[in-house]
Amino acid sequence: MVIGSAVHSVPALAARSAAGIIAVRAAIEMIGVPYTWGGGGVHGPGYGIGKGAGTWGFDCSGLTEYAWAQAGVRIGTTTKEQWRSGIRIPKEQVEPGDLVFYDSDTGSPGPEHVAIALSATRMVHAPYTGEFVRVDPLDRRTFLGVIRPGESGGKRHARRSGGFPW
């Protein structure tokens, strides 16, 4: 199968799509969980740190790390690590499961927020203190870019319970 100038096998495309759908489902299952700074990770929601201490839930990168771990892909724990966890994708080619990044602090290099694309127009994310994991529009003025995990940089691991062998 030819896509653009790259040649991909059908099984590779199917595995990528399946992993993205698994990540999306895992994130959607967390809708309503509180935001907590520094909270959550590969094993699910957890108590935050600093201003998140005492609150059980997810921060933005904790949610994305958890969701992709369910698909057997390790993307790192922080937004900046996740920004380097795959390949950059043009916004017009966003697929379910892609990581969508936002840069709300122009004085600091790199992204400060990450979400999981549900479609070309919607995302699921842990927005900020006082809110809960929810679905919002993907388009925002602070949009920085899209990363597709598992293509390059992301490390694949089999899930502990049965799992996927990639």
Helices and strands as residue ranges (DSSP letters): E 2-3, E 6-7, H 10-28, E 46-47, G 50-52, E 56-57, H 60-70, E 73-74, H 79-83, E 86-89, G 91-93, E 99-102, E 113-117, E 122-125, E 134-137, E 143-149, E 155-156
